[in-house]
Amino acid sequence: MSKRFFKEALSILIYIAIGVLLFLILNHFVTRANVDGDSMYPNLENNESILVFRQAQVKRNSVIIFDAHGEDPTATQKINYVKRVIGMPGDKISFKNEQLYVNDKPVEQNYISKEQQQKGSEYNYNGENMKNWDISKLSKTKWTYNKNATVVPKGEYFVMGDNREISNDSRYWGFVKKDKILGVAHTLPWSTNKTARHNINSLAE
């Protein structure tokens, strides 16, 4: 075999190695996922493809992907949920008179309808309706884990789906631990519409 053949083969191997290395590096920082269900509607739709930024900082209003196994008692095996961060560590969360409060301050939620902000944000489970709630009330009477919590614990987050009326979220089972979070979601540039993209990509603070 000629030297030329070896040089060409070596060049191909180098390109392959570089490609594999770039893939591994990119996969460490970002991956792709599909939304399963309507709990984030209208800002994320069922089967919509999204990007998941693995190393992004989680902030209030970030939309996160996390492993719900061990958080939601009904998740008996590894399953990923997508929800919006409402409460950061140390936050006090409450809902009264059809208004959501964080640390006793009313929260603007222009990313969802008035119906979801109000009636949709009540606690509704198996025919039970709780019009007013806070972390203390939920943790003592409704949650399997996080019993007697009064604020969001250190290293954990309180999350809710945008489609509050059907979302299975922190109201029903408690907090999401930081080590369960797989990343922060962003929509693809060509997906859904401008308003929905803004509501997913641009509201973290």
C-alpha positions as CSV (number, residue, x, y, z in Angstrom):
1,M,0.0,0.0,0.0
2,S,1.3,3.5,-0.9
3,K,2.1,6.3,1.4
4,R,-0.7,8.3,-0.3
5,F,-3.2,5.6,0.8
6,F,-2.1,5.8,4.4
7,K,-2.2,9.6,4.4
8,E,-5.7,9.6,3.0
9,A,-6.8,6.9,5.5
10,L,-5.2,8.9,8.4
11,S,-7.0,12.1,7.2
12,I,-10.4,10.3,7.2
13,L,-9.8,8.9,10.7
14,I,-8.8,12.4,12.0
15,Y,-12.0,13.9,10.5
16,I,-14.1,11.1,12.1
17,A,-12.3,11.6,15.5
18,I,-12.9,15.3,15.3
19,G,-16.6,14.7,14.4
20,V,-17.1,12.3,17.3
21,L,-15.3,14.7,19.7
22,L,-17.5,17.6,18.6
23,F,-20.6,15.5,19.0
24,L,-19.7,14.6,22.5
25,I,-18.8,18.2,23.5
26,L,-22.1,19.5,22.0
27,N,-24.1,16.7,23.6
28,H,-22.6,17.7,27.0
29,F,-24.0,21.2,26.6
30,V,-27.2,20.7,24.5
31,T,-29.5,17.9,23.4
32,R,-32.9,17.6,21.8
33,A,-36.2,16.3,23.3
34,N,-39.8,16.1,22.4
35,V,-42.7,17.4,24.5
36,D,-45.1,14.7,25.7
37,G,-48.5,16.0,26.6
38,D,-50.3,19.3,26.9
39,S,-49.3,20.5,30.4
40,M,-47.3,23.4,28.9
41,Y,-49.9,24.4,26.3
42,P,-50.2,26.9,24.7
43,N,-46.4,27.7,24.9
44,L,-45.3,24.2,24.2
45,E,-47.4,21.7,22.2
46,N,-47.5,17.9,22.4
47,N,-44.8,16.3,20.3
48,E,-43.0,19.7,19.8
49,S,-39.2,19.4,19.5
50,I,-37.2,21.5,21.9
51,L,-33.6,22.1,22.8
52,V,-32.4,21.3,26.3
53,F,-29.4,23.3,27.5
54,R,-27.8,21.1,30.1
55,Q,-25.5,23.6,31.7
56,A,-27.8,26.6,31.7
57,Q,-28.5,28.3,35.0
58,V,-32.0,27.7,36.4
59,K,-33.8,30.9,37.2
60,R,-37.4,31.9,38.1
61,N,-39.6,31.4,35.0
62,S,-37.1,29.0,33.4
63,V,-38.8,26.1,31.7
64,I,-36.9,23.0,32.8
65,I,-36.7,19.3,31.9
66,F,-36.3,17.0,34.9
67,D,-36.6,13.4,35.9
68,A,-39.8,13.1,37.9
69,H,-39.0,9.6,39.4
70,G,-38.5,10.1,43.1
71,E,-40.3,13.5,43.0
72,D,-43.8,12.6,41.8
73,P,-44.9,9.5,43.7
74,T,-47.0,8.4,40.7
75,A,-43.8,8.3,38.5
76,T,-42.8,4.7,39.3
77,Q,-39.9,4.8,36.8
78,K,-37.7,7.3,35.1
79,I,-39.8,9.8,33.2
80,N,-39.0,13.3,32.2
81,Y,-41.4,16.2,32.9
82,V,-41.3,19.8,31.5
83,K,-42.5,22.6,33.8
84,R,-41.9,26.2,34.6
85,V,-40.0,27.3,37.7
86,I,-42.2,29.4,39.9
87,G,-40.3,29.2,43.2
88,M,-36.6,29.4,43.8
89,P,-34.9,28.1,47.0
90,G,-36.1,30.0,50.0
91,D,-39.2,31.3,48.3
92,K,-42.6,31.3,49.9
93,I,-45.4,30.4,47.4
94,S,-49.1,30.9,47.9
95,F,-52.3,31.2,45.9
96,K,-55.3,33.2,47.3
97,N,-58.3,35.0,45.8
98,E,-57.3,33.8,42.3
99,Q,-53.8,35.4,42.5
100,L,-50.4,33.7,42.7
101,Y,-47.9,35.2,45.2
102,V,-44.2,34.7,45.6
103,N,-42.8,36.0,48.9
104,D,-46.2,37.8,49.4
105,K,-45.9,39.7,46.2
106,P,-48.4,39.2,43.4
107,V,-46.9,37.5,40.3
108,E,-47.6,38.7,36.8
109,Q,-48.1,35.7,34.5
110,N,-48.7,37.2,31.1
111,Y,-47.5,34.0,29.5
112,I,-50.9,32.3,30.3
113,S,-54.5,33.2,30.1
114,K,-56.5,34.8,32.9
115,E,-58.4,31.5,33.2
116,Q,-55.2,29.6,33.9
117,Q,-53.8,32.2,36.2
118,Q,-57.0,32.1,38.3
119,K,-59.3,29.0,38.2
120,G,-56.6,26.9,36.6
121,S,-54.1,27.5,39.4
122,E,-56.4,26.2,42.1
123,Y,-55.6,22.7,43.6
124,N,-58.0,20.2,41.9
125,Y,-57.6,16.5,42.5
126,N,-60.1,13.7,42.4
127,G,-63.0,16.1,42.7
128,E,-61.4,18.1,45.5
129,N,-61.1,21.8,44.9
130,M,-58.8,24.0,47.0
131,K,-59.3,27.6,46.0
132,N,-56.5,28.9,48.3
133,W,-53.3,27.2,49.2
134,D,-49.7,27.7,50.2
135,I,-46.6,25.4,50.7
136,S,-47.4,24.9,54.4
137,K,-51.0,23.7,53.7
138,L,-50.1,21.5,50.8
139,S,-47.1,19.9,52.4
140,K,-49.0,19.0,55.6
141,T,-52.1,17.6,54.0
142,K,-51.3,16.6,50.4
143,W,-47.7,15.6,49.8
144,T,-46.0,12.3,50.3
145,Y,-42.6,13.9,50.5
146,N,-41.5,17.3,51.9
147,K,-43.8,17.0,54.8
148,N,-44.2,20.2,56.9
149,A,-42.2,22.4,54.4
150,T,-43.1,26.1,54.6
151,V,-40.8,27.5,51.9
152,V,-38.9,26.0,48.9
153,P,-35.9,24.2,50.4
154,K,-32.3,24.9,49.5
155,G,-31.3,23.3,46.2
156,E,-34.9,22.6,45.2
157,Y,-37.6,24.3,43.1
158,F,-41.3,24.7,42.9
159,V,-42.7,24.1,39.4
160,M,-46.0,24.4,37.6
161,G,-47.2,23.7,34.1
162,D,-48.5,26.6,32.0
163,N,-51.7,24.6,31.4
164,R,-52.5,24.7,35.1
165,E,-55.9,23.1,34.8
166,I,-54.4,19.7,33.8
167,S,-50.8,20.0,34.9
168,N,-49.4,17.5,37.4
169,D,-46.9,19.6,39.2
170,S,-45.5,20.9,42.5
171,R,-49.0,21.6,43.8
172,Y,-49.6,17.9,44.0
173,W,-46.3,16.3,45.0
174,G,-43.7,19.0,46.1
175,F,-40.3,20.2,44.9
176,V,-37.8,19.3,42.2
177,K,-34.3,18.7,43.4
178,K,-31.4,20.4,41.5
179,D,-29.8,17.1,40.7
180,K,-32.9,15.9,39.0
181,I,-32.9,18.7,36.5
182,L,-31.6,17.7,33.0
183,G,-31.5,21.2,31.6
184,V,-33.4,24.4,30.6
185,A,-35.7,24.2,27.6
186,H,-35.7,26.5,24.6
187,T,-37.9,26.3,21.5
188,L,-36.4,25.8,18.1
189,P,-36.3,29.1,16.0
190,W,-38.9,27.9,13.5
191,S,-41.3,26.2,16.0
192,T,-44.7,27.4,17.2
193,N,-45.0,31.2,17.0
194,K,-43.2,34.3,18.2
195,T,-45.3,34.8,21.3
196,A,-44.8,31.2,22.5
197,R,-41.0,31.3,21.7
198,H,-40.7,34.5,23.8
199,N,-42.7,32.9,26.7
200,I,-40.4,29.9,26.8
201,N,-37.0,31.4,25.9
202,S,-37.0,35.0,27.3
203,L,-38.8,35.2,30.6
204,A,-36.2,33.7,33.0
205,E,-35.0,36.2,35.6
